[in-house]
């Protein structure tokens, strides 16, 4: 993916073992983000931001995978809060996924 700023990122996905190894990586121009997090996990979860100079560990409390989205949705309705994820971002994400699926013949 190439962003208007000129930054680039890559997505790699696959299944290559009989046992689960849930994690994801985002490879960017200036480093990587690694999240060794199982799908739909909750609790205190860690991810790592790696640059050429250092690695930073970030811990987030995830009491429920969808709780923050639902709470923010409620504030948007009750308090007219602006959504963190815009309609434009959602549409662009869907277009990106459609393009990826098309490229792999799905």
N, C-alpha and C positions, 0 to 999 in steps of 0.2 A: 504494500500500500504506500502511496506517496501522498503526502499532505500538502496543502497550499504553501506552507512555510518551507517546503523542500525536505522536511524530515521524512524518513522512510521506516516502515516496519514490516516484518514478515510473520506469517502464521504458518506453523507446521503442525500437522496432526496425523495421527495414525494409531493403529493397534498392531502390536508386533509380539505379544506374549500371551500365554494362557493365564497369567495372573495380572491383576489390575496394578497399574502404576500411575494413578491419577495425578496429573500435574500439568501445568501449562507454562509456556515460555512466551514472552513477547520480545522479539529481537528488534532493537531500534538502532538508529544512527549513532547514539551516544552510549549504548549499553543494553542490558537486558533486565527484564523482570521475570523472576521465577516464582511460581506459586505451587509448591508441592501439596496441593489441597485436594482431597477427594471430592467428587461431585456431591453437591448438596450437603456439605459438611457444616457443622455448627460448633460453637465454642470459641476458644482463643486460637486463632489461625495465624500462621506466619507466612509472609512472602518476602522475597529478597530483591533489592534493587542493586544491580551490579554495573559499575562503570569501570573504566580503565584504572581509576585511582583507588576505588574502594568498593566494599559491599556493605549495604545497609539493610539490617533486618527490621521489618515492620510487623507489629502484631496488631491484629484487629479482633474485636469481640463480635462474633457473629452468633447472636442468640437464636436466630431463625433466618434462613437464607432469604426469605421474601419479606420479612417484617419491616425493614427500612423502606422498601418500595411501597408497601401498603400504607405505612404511616405517612409517608410523604404524599401519596395519592390523596389521602384523607385531608391533609392540610391544604392541598391544591383546591379541593372542593369547598372546604369550610372557610379557609382564610385567603383564598385566591393566591396562594404561594405559587411561584413559577416552578414548573417541573425541572428537576436536575437534568433529565434527559429530554431534549427538545423533540418536537415532531420531526424536524429536519434531520436530526441525528438518527432517529429511529428509521426513517425512510432510507437514508444513506446506508445504514447498517444492513437493512433488508436487501438493498441493491447489491451491496458488497457480497453478502451471502449468496444471492442468486447468481452472481458472476462466478464465484468460487465453485458452486455446485455445477454450473454450466461447463466450466473449464475441466472438471473431472468427469463429465459425462453423466451426471446424476439427474 
